[in-house]
Amino acid sequence: MNNCSKAYPVNTRVELALKLPLLKQKAKERYDANVGRPKTSEQNSAPISSSINTRKELAKVAGVSHDTFAKAKIVAQHADEETKKKLRQNQVSVHRVTLQPLLFP
């Protein structure tokens, strides 16, 4: 983990991780390669593809758990600017914001 990661609020680290083009490209390639394929292969021992969970990789880059990453992603997409400003100033936690019913229309 990056030693400087704690210097930035969680939502800022997640927003930055979401902008990483390399992981976005890998995720798109895996998605395109597997669209329409069955969930399992004919042989249980033969995997369809090497499984890399992009969300977990991005969470690792951001220095947070995959659950916190998922919450912060929702906040980044749906929260108003005032709430995001409070998050950047560490006045409120990502978890507290996701508990607000107005965040999920």
N, C-alpha and C positions, 0 to 999 in steps of 0.2 A: 504494500500500500504506500502511497505517496505520503511522505512525512509532513507536507504542507497542507494536506487535505482538510485537516481540522480548522484551518484558518478561514475557510470559506463555509458559509451556511450550506446545509444539505441540499436545499432546492437549487442553489447556484451550481453546485457540483453536478447534480443530476441534469440540469439544463445544458451544461457544457458537455456532459457525456452524450446526451442525445444528439448533439451536433457533430459527433465524430463520423466523418464520411466513410472510413474504412469498415467499421462495424456495420454501418447501414448497408453498405454494398454487399458484405458477406451475408447478411440476413436476407437481402433481396435475392441473391444468387441461390441460397438454400431454399427459399420459398419457391422461386421459379422452377427449380429442379424437382421439387416434390409435389407441385400442384397436380391433383388428379391421381396421384399414386395411392395405393392402399396403405393403411396405417401400419400394417405388418407385412413382412416378406413371407414367401412360402416356407422358408426354413426359419425356425426360431433363432438359430444360431447365426444367421446372416443378417446383419443390420442393413437398413436401407441406405443410410449415409452416416458419416461421422457426425454425431450429435453435439452441437455446440449451442448452448442456450444464450442467445444474444442478450437477453435481459440480464442474465446473471453476469455475463461479461461486462456489460455496461455498468452494472451495480458495483462490480469489483473495481472498475476504473474510477468510479465516483467515490469509492470508499464507504459504501453503505450496503445494507442487506438488500436482497432482491425484493423483499416486502416494502421496505422504505423507498426503494427505487420506484416501485409501482405506484405508491401513494404520491410521491413527488412528481411523477409523470402526469398523473391525473390533475394535480394542483397546477402544474405548468400549463396544461391544456385548458383548464376550466376556471381557475380562480381569477378574480378581478385584480387590477393593478395595485390597489390598496393592500390587499392580502399578500400579494407577492412582495410588496415593499416591506411589510412587517416581517415576512419570512427572511428576507435579505438582511434585516437588522436584528435578527434573532429575538424578536419580540414574541413570537409564537412558533410552535413546532409544526412540522408537516403533519404529524399524527393528529394534532388538535384541529388543524384546518380540514382534514379529511372527515372529521366527525361532524362538521357543519352540514346540515341537510341541504342547504342552498347550493352546495358545490356540485351535487348530482341532480341535474334536472330530470 
